[in-house]
Amino acid sequence: MLILSVIGCATSPPTRPEGAPPDAEIEDTSVPDTAGPDDTGATVEDTGPADTGSTPEIAPCEGSDDPERPMGFRDLLARLEVDGCLSDADQAAAVAFVDGFFETQDVWCDAVYRLSSTDGLFFTGTPELVREHASVADVAVTAEGAHVLVYNDLRPGLFAETLRDDPARFWRQGLIGVGGVGMSIDRGEGFTEAGVDLHLPGLALVVDPDLSVRPAGDYRLVTFRVPAAELDGEQWDPLQTAPPHDYYRAVSPVFGMFFPAAHVLAATTGNAGGADPTVLDVEGGEVLFLGDSTRPLVGWTAPNGQYGVPETPPDVYAPIPASAPNAVVAPDGSYRLYYVDNRSAGMEVATSEDGRTWTPLGLATNVPDVHSPSVVVGAHGTWWLYFGRREETCMLAIHDAE
């Protein structure tokens, strides 16, 4: 059992405080939990978290009682890759590796909050908690006005639960080590979990999702992947894995089914290859930006969404010290960039007319401890800021248990 399950940090899903709904006006039946609009604006067929063929069939795993079999974390993942599941003994060993890391870490305490604004230049007020045990969230709005949230899923016990009950889920969501992609949807009554299938060809940790509903009505998801072979039971932080850092892009007309994914970037710039991708739709194509804790913002231009070879160096350089960037198109056609200043740690905003040259405007909120901002304009013109922060009560519980 993972440490935060023991100390009681997990709670039931939060409910929306009265007076703070998103500005969507949608009937309950208009957007199923695992559906969304197609390119005509109609809702698509409910797909659920379907296993579409790339994941192995789940079968009982007897494993081996050979005491000489290798039991390193890589070895356990290699057996999971081949067999599609692990024996009870191997499950216990794999969970012990994960527990051993998180017993003294507070990553489980990340949560997602939101604020609103009339102009998107400054967000203030009392943050609303929308998702516990989640980090690096990104939000998009469907044609019907529903808010769709993707994030690193950090729920206590999820790794052990997946090993025990549904190992194929590792291939659907990249739930190896720290996180994996989760998705929830809010149709005006609070967030509920939605199915997601990345259709991974091999085991990998998948984090930092960036979701967009494109003008054509389809869905684009960009993620940062770390192959399972790079997780040795000691190195868990995706940002600290060896370069290059690999980013994948999938476009799909079907909500929640993000495959096939193209390997669009193998980045070595900045802090080992950056993290927290964000994609901005510009005239004639798109620009993929990466955040970095040590260097200014860099980006890669993709005319008509076509990227070069993954090793292509960046062609956009902005003198903005941006970690965790989030680029959006404003209603007037200009561009906004929200980011955490990697010098002051404050959340700031910059504007641009071309999506490449940026003018900083300064702080975008007076709320402390904001990280990983994601901003979207709702159906009725309200600007919504979703951001991460660590919950103090959860962190205190962890340190009290040490």
N, C-alpha and C positions, 0 to 999 in steps of 0.2 A: 504494500500500500504506500502510495506516495505521501511525503511528509505533510503536505498541506491538507490532504484528506484527514490526517490524524488530528491536526491542530484546528480544524474547523474553519478554514479560510474559504472553502467553497460555500456558496449560498444559492438560493433559488434565483432564477432570472429576474432582473429588476423590472418594475412596471413604470410606465411613464407618469411623472408627476402631472397633476391636472394643470392645464393651461400651457403645456409645452409640447404639443404635437407637431409633427412636420406638417407642411402646408399642402400635403396631398389630400384630395377628396376622392376616395376610391371605395367602391363597394367591396365587401369581403371576398366576393367570388371573382373579382376582376383579374387578380394576379395570384395564382396558386403559389405556395411556398417555393416551388421549384419551377416557376414559369416566368415569362417576361414577354416583351413585345417583339414581334418580328419586324421586318423592314417596312411593313405597311402600318405599324402601330397596333396591330391586333395582338392579343396574347397568344403565346405559343403553347404547344401541348406539354403537359406536365411530364417531365422526364425522370425526376427523382435522381438519387445518387447512383445511377445505373452502372453495373459492371458490364462493360461493352466488349470484353474479349481480351484485353491486354493483361488483365489481372489473372493470376492463377486461381483455379477452382479450390474452394476450401475443403479440405479433407482432414480426417484425424491424423495427427502427427505422433508417431510412437517414438521417434528419435532414437538415440543410441545411448546405451549405458556405459560405453567405453570410457573409462576414467582418463584415458590419454587423449581424448578428442580435444582439439583447441577450443578454448572458452573465452577468447578475447571478444570485445564487442564487435569488431570487424568480422570475426569468425561466425558469430551468432547471426549477424546480418547476412553473411554469405549463405548460410544454411536457409535462412528465411527466403532469400532470393531464389534458391533452387527449389525448395519444397513448398513455398507458399504459406508456411506456418512453422511453428516451433513446438517441440515437445514441452511438457510441463517443466522439466528441469531446465531446459534452455530458456523458456519464458522467464522463469524465476531469476536466472542469471542476467538476462537482458534488462529486466526491470530493475535489478539491483544496481546495474551500471547507471541507469537514469536517476534512480533515487539517490545514489551516492553523490551525484553532482548537485542535485537540487535541494538536498538537506540544508545547505547553508546559503542558498541563493534565493533572491526575491523576485526572479523573473515571473513566477506564477502570479505575482501581485499586480502585474500590468492590467490596466482596464481602459476602456474607451468611453470618452465623454463627448458631449456636444454643446455648442452654443449657437445662437443665431445673431444675424446682423441685417440691417436694412440696406447697407451699401457694400459689405464685404471688405471694408477698409479697417474696421475696428470691431472686435467682438468682446462683449463684456456681459456681466450678469453671473448667475449661479449655474455652474456646469451641471448638466444632466447626465447621470450614469446610464449608459445604454448597453454595455457588454463587459462583463467581468472576465478575467483570465484571457485577455486578448491584447495584442500589440500590433503596431505598424499597420493600422487600419486604413483602408481607402474606401471612399463612398462614390456611388454613381446613382443617378436618378433615371428611372425608366420613363417611357413615353406616357405612362399612366400616372406618374408622379410618385411611385414607390421609391423609397431609399433602399439601396442594396449595399451592404457592407461586407467587404472581404478583409481578412486579417490573419495574423499568426494565431493559431488556436492553441492556447496554453492551459487548457483546463486540467486541473489535477486528476491524475489517474487515467488520462486519455490513452497514453502509450500502452499501459497494462491492459486496459479495457479492449483496445484494438487487437492486441496480440491474442487475447483470450477469445473474443467473440467474433471478430470480423477482420482477419489479417488482410483480406483483399483491399480494405480501406487504405492501407499504406500506399497502394498504387493509385488510388483515387485522389488522395489528398496530400501525399508527401509527409506523413506523420512520423518521421524518423527523428529522434533526438528532441530538439527544441522547436516545437511548433508544428507546422503543416498548415495548409490553407483551409480556413473556415469561411463560411458565408452565411449571412442572415439577411432577412428582408423585413422592412417595416412598411405596411400599407396604411398606416395611420393609427394602429392600435398597439404599437410596440414591436420590437424585433423578435422574429421566430427563425429558427435555424432552417436553412435551405440546403438541398443536396448539391454537391459539386463533384465533378469527375475530371481530373487532369489527364487520365489515361496514360500514366507514366510508363515508358518502356522498361524502366528498371527502378530499383529502390533509390530514393533520393529524399533529402530534406528540402522542402520547398517553402520559401518564406517571402515576405515583403511583397505581397500581391498589389498590383496596380490595375484597377478595373475602369473601363470606359464603356459607355453606350455611345456608339458612333453615330454620325448623322444618318447613315443608311439604316439604323435600327438594330445592327448586330452588336456583338459584345467582343471587346478586346481585353485580354488578360495578359499582363507581363509579370513574370516572376523570376526570382533569384533561386537557382538550384544548386545544391551541394550533393554530389554523389555519395551514397552510403559508404563507399570504400574510404572516404576521407574522414569519417567519424570514427575515432579510435577509442572512445570511452574516456578520453581526457580533453580533447578539443571539441567544444560544443557550440561555440559562438560562430555563426556563419560568417560574420564580418572578419574574423581572425583566421579563416581557412586560407590555405595557400592560393595565390593567384595562378591563373586568371579566375575571375568570378564570372560565372556563366548565367546569362539571362535568356529567357525563352518567351516567345510571343505567340499567342493563339487568338484567332478570330473565329467566332462561331455565331450562326444565326439562332442557336438553341441555348436558352438560358441554362447556365450551370454545366454545360458540356464543353470544356475548353481543350479541344484537341482537333487535329494534330497541332503541335506546338513547334515552331521553328526556332532553332538556336541562332539568335540574332546578334549576340554580343559575348565576347570573351574579354572582359575588361581587366586591365592591369594598372590603370591610372589611379593616382591618389593612394588611399589607405588600402593597399592590397587588391583593389579592384572595385571599391565603392560598395554601395548598398542602396536600398530604398529607391527603386526606379520609379519614374513618373513620365508619362507620355503625353505630349501636347499635340493636338491636331492643329496644323498650320496650313496656310494656302499651299497646295501642291503636295502635301504629304504630312509627315509628323516628325517630331523631335523627341528622342528618348534621353532624359536627363538622369544622372546618378548623383546621389548624395555622398558626401565625404566629410569626415570629421576633422580633416587637416588641410584641405585645399579648396580653392574656389570651384564653382559649379562648372561641370562639363556636360556636353551633350553630343548626340549622334543624329544627323539628319537622314531621314529615310524618304526619298521622293516616292509618292504614291504608296507609302508603306513598305517599300522595298529596301531592305538593308543590304550592305555589302557583306564581305566575309566577316565572321565574328571577330577577327583580330584587328579590324579597321580602327585606327585611332580616332578620337573625337574630333569634330570639326566646329563645335560651338564652345566658346570659352567666355564665361561671364565672371567679372571680378566681384562675385558675391560669395561670402563664406557660408555656403548653404549645406547643412546636413538635413536629411529627411525632407527633400523638396517635394512640392506638390504644385503642378502647373495646370491652370484651367483657362478656359475661354470665357470672358465676361459677356454679358448680354449685348454690349455695344460692339462686340467684335474684337476688342483689345484683349490682351493676355495678362493674367496675374500669376505671380509665383509666390507661394507661401512656403516658409522654411524656418528652421531653427538656426539662428546665427551660431556657427561653431566656435565663436569667440566669447560672446556674451550669454549664450544659451537662451536668449529671448526669441519669441516667435515674431517674425517680421514679414512684410509683404513688399513686393516689387512689381512694377508694371512694364509692359512692352507693347510695341506696335507690330513687331514682326516675329516675336517668339524667340529671338536670338540675342537681342541687345536689351538689357534690363536696367531700369532706374529704381533703386531702393527708395521706399517711402517711410521706412521705420517700423516701429512696433505695431503689431496688429491685434494685440490683446494685452490686458493688464492682469490676466489670470496667471498665477505662477505655475511652474513645473509642467509646462506644456511641451510635449514632444510628438513627433510624427504627425504633423497636421495634414488634414485632407479637407478641402473646401468644395462645395457644390452649390449651385443655384437651384432652388426648388421650383415647383410648378407655378407658384404665384409670385416669384421674384425674391423670395427670402433667401439670404445667404446662410448656409449652414457650415459650421466648422466642427469636424470630428477630430479628436486628438487623443493621444495617449498620456497617461500618468500612472505612477505607482501608488497603490492604495496604502495609506499609512497604517491602518489597523491590521492589514494583512502582514505587512513587513514587521510590525511589532510582535505579532503572534509567532512569526518564524524565529525572530531573535530571542524571544522568551523561551522557545523550545530548545534552543541550542544548549 
